């Protein structure tokens, strides 16, 4: 396995190519810092794009949903999909409307989606969706039931090609606009965790568990998710 995904006509970034990265580390970092992705596919010539939770083991991405889901029933047949993740990091204000922009991190992954049919892989994947976000939590919960497993479909996709695109810069004004008396710069954007809100029926004797430490109030969500992915990937 190489350090980078192959660069093809499908995955090559054409617009502002200098912002592109194809190495696995860059792509995985963007995927792992997010809970939500968008999966694009075509049914009978009609494009669809579905938001869903995702998780990763190595170069394999997973997502899940109801066994009755039209999207999952279609993807179960083995079809090409494009899975994307985007983080908005800043609003970029320039001295002309044309040069306004945004700072962001994005990843675009290509592969063939298929239904996970092996019973043990499916069961493990349904445990993983919880332990990836909250490492070790499954050990404290009631066991998943056979009916819950039956009611849930799991889709897997090996990442065949992928590219990341990142903008992390200040305003890019044209030289002739530099003298204009207009404020320009970046307004940073973050998603930050707040204090928990316990269930109204939770006994006061049950404290917040120690394994939620990555989700401490004031922590950036993407930092928390990167931390839990490290714990998840290192678990036996």
C-alpha positions in Angstrom: 0.0 0.0 0.0 1.4 3.4 -1.0 1.2 6.5 1.1 -1.1 8.2 -1.4 -4.3 7.3 -3.3 -3.9 7.1 -7.1 -4.5 10.3 -9.0 -6.9 9.7 -11.8 -9.2 11.8 -14.0 -12.0 11.0 -11.5 -10.1 12.1 -8.4 -7.8 14.8 -9.7 -8.6 18.3 -8.3 -8.7 20.6 -11.3 -9.8 24.0 -9.8 -6.9 25.5 -7.7 -4.9 22.3 -7.8 -2.4 23.7 -5.4 -4.9 23.1 -2.6 -5.1 19.4 -3.3 -3.7 16.5 -1.3 -3.9 12.8 -2.1 -2.0 11.2 0.7 -3.9 8.9 3.0 -2.9 10.8 6.1 -4.5 14.0 4.9 -7.7 12.3 3.6 -8.1 10.2 6.7 -7.7 13.2 9.0 -10.6 15.0 7.4 -12.8 11.9 7.4 -12.0 11.2 11.1 -12.7 14.7 12.2 -16.3 14.4 11.1 -19.4 12.5 12.2 -21.5 13.3 9.1 -20.8 12.6 5.4 -22.8 12.9 2.2 -23.1 9.9 -0.1 -23.9 10.5 -3.7 -25.3 7.9 -6.1 -27.7 7.4 -9.0 -30.9 5.5 -9.1 -32.6 5.1 -12.5 -30.8 8.1 -13.9 -31.8 10.3 -10.9 -28.9 11.7 -8.8 -29.3 11.5 -5.0 -27.1 12.7 -2.1 -27.8 11.4 1.3 -26.3 12.6 4.6 -25.4 9.9 7.1 -23.0 8.9 9.9 -19.8 7.2 8.8 -16.9 5.5 10.4 -13.6 4.2 9.1 -11.3 1.2 9.6 -8.2 1.5 7.5 -9.2 2.2 3.9 -12.7 0.9 4.4 -15.6 3.3 5.1 -18.9 2.1 6.7 -22.4 3.7 7.1 -25.7 2.2 8.2 -29.4 2.7 8.3 -32.8 1.0 8.2 -33.0 -2.2 6.2 -36.0 -0.6 4.6 -34.0 2.4 3.3 -34.2 2.9 -0.4 -30.7 4.2 -0.5 -29.3 1.2 1.4 -31.3 -1.3 -0.7 -29.9 0.3 -3.9 -26.3 0.4 -2.6 -26.5 -3.2 -1.5 -26.4 -4.2 -5.2 -22.9 -2.9 -5.5 -22.8 0.5 -7.2 -20.3 3.3 -7.6 -20.6 6.1 -5.0 -18.9 9.3 -4.1 -18.6 10.0 -0.3 -17.7 13.5 0.8 -16.9 15.3 4.0 -16.5 19.1 4.5 -15.4 21.2 7.4 -16.0 25.0 7.4 -13.1 26.7 9.2 -13.5 30.4 8.4 -15.3 33.1 6.5 -12.9 35.0 4.2 -13.7 38.7 3.5 -11.8 40.5 0.8 -12.0 44.0 -0.7 -14.0 42.8 -3.7 -17.0 40.5 -3.8 -15.2 38.3 -6.3 -12.4 37.4 -3.9 -14.6 36.5 -0.9 -14.1 32.9 0.0 -14.1 30.4 2.8 -11.4 28.4 4.6 -12.3 24.7 4.6 -11.1 21.1 4.7 -12.8 18.6 2.3 -12.4 15.0 1.3 -13.9 13.2 -1.7 -13.8 9.4 -1.7 -14.7 7.1 -4.6 -15.5 3.4 -4.4 -18.1 0.7 -4.9 -20.6 0.3 -2.1 -21.8 -3.1 -1.1 -24.0 -4.6 1.6 -22.2 -6.2 4.5 -23.7 -9.7 4.6 -21.2 -11.6 6.7 -23.0 -11.9 10.1 -19.9 -11.4 12.2 -18.6 -8.4 10.2 -22.1 -6.9 10.4 -22.3 -7.4 14.1 -18.9 -5.9 14.6 -19.7 -3.0 12.4 -22.8 -2.2 14.5 -20.6 -2.3 17.6 -18.0 -0.1 15.9 -20.4 2.7 15.1 -20.8 3.3 18.8 -17.2 2.6 19.9 -15.8 4.8 17.2 -17.6 7.8 18.7 -17.6 6.7 22.3 -14.7 4.2 22.8 -15.5 1.5 25.3 -19.1 2.4 25.7 -20.5 -0.9 24.3 -19.1 -2.7 27.3 -21.4 -0.7 29.5 -24.6 -1.1 27.5 -27.1 -3.9 27.2 -26.1 -6.2 24.3 -27.4 -5.5 20.8 -30.3 -7.8 20.0 -30.8 -10.1 17.0 -33.8 -8.0 16.0 -31.8 -4.8 16.1 -29.2 -6.4 13.9 -31.8 -7.6 11.4 -33.5 -4.2 11.3 -30.2 -2.4 10.4 -28.3 -2.6 7.1 -24.6 -1.8 7.0 -22.9 -0.6 3.8 -19.1 -0.8 3.3 -16.9 0.9 0.7 -13.3 0.4 0.1 -11.7 3.7 -0.8 -10.4 3.2 -4.3 -9.4 6.8 -5.0 -9.6 10.0 -2.9 -8.5 13.6 -2.8 -8.5 16.2 -0.1 -8.8 20.0 -0.8 -7.9 22.5 1.8 -7.9 26.3 2.0 -6.3 27.8 5.1 -5.3 31.4 4.2 -6.3 35.0 4.6 -8.0 37.2 2.0 -6.6 37.0 -1.5 -7.1 40.6 -2.7 -6.1 41.7 -6.2 -3.1 44.1 -6.0 -5.1 47.0 -7.3 -7.6 46.6 -4.5 -5.1 46.8 -1.7 -5.6 50.5 -1.1 -9.4 50.4 -0.7 -10.6 51.5 2.8 -12.5 48.2 3.3 -12.0 45.7 6.1 -10.6 42.4 5.0 -9.7 39.3 6.8 -10.9 35.9 8.2 -13.7 35.2 10.7 -12.8 31.8 12.2 -15.6 29.2 12.5 -15.6 26.3 15.0 -18.1 23.8 16.3 -17.5 23.7 20.1 -18.9 21.3 22.6 -21.0 22.6 25.5 -21.8 21.1 28.9 -23.8 17.9 28.9 -27.6 17.8 29.6 -28.3 14.6 31.5 -31.4 12.6 30.9 -34.3 13.8 33.1 -34.7 10.3 34.4 -31.0 9.7 35.1 -30.4 9.0 38.8 -28.1 11.6 40.4 -25.9 8.8 41.6 -24.7 8.0 38.1 -21.8 10.3 37.1 -20.6 11.4 33.7 -18.4 8.4 32.6 -14.6 8.9 32.3 -14.6 7.6 28.8 -16.4 10.8 27.7 -13.2 12.8 28.5 -12.6 13.7 24.8 -16.0 15.5 24.8 -15.1 17.9 27.6 -17.1 21.2 27.4 -15.1 23.8 25.4 -13.5 21.2 23.2 -13.7 21.5 19.4 -15.8 18.7 18.0 -13.3 17.8 15.3 -10.5 17.6 17.9 -12.8 15.3 20.0 -13.5 13.1 17.0 -9.9 12.8 16.1 -9.1 11.7 19.6 -11.8 9.1 19.7 -10.7 7.7 16.3 -7.2 7.2 17.7 -8.6 5.3 20.6 -11.0 3.3 18.4 -8.2 2.4 15.9 -5.9 1.2 18.7 -8.5 -1.0 20.5 -8.0 -4.7 20.1 
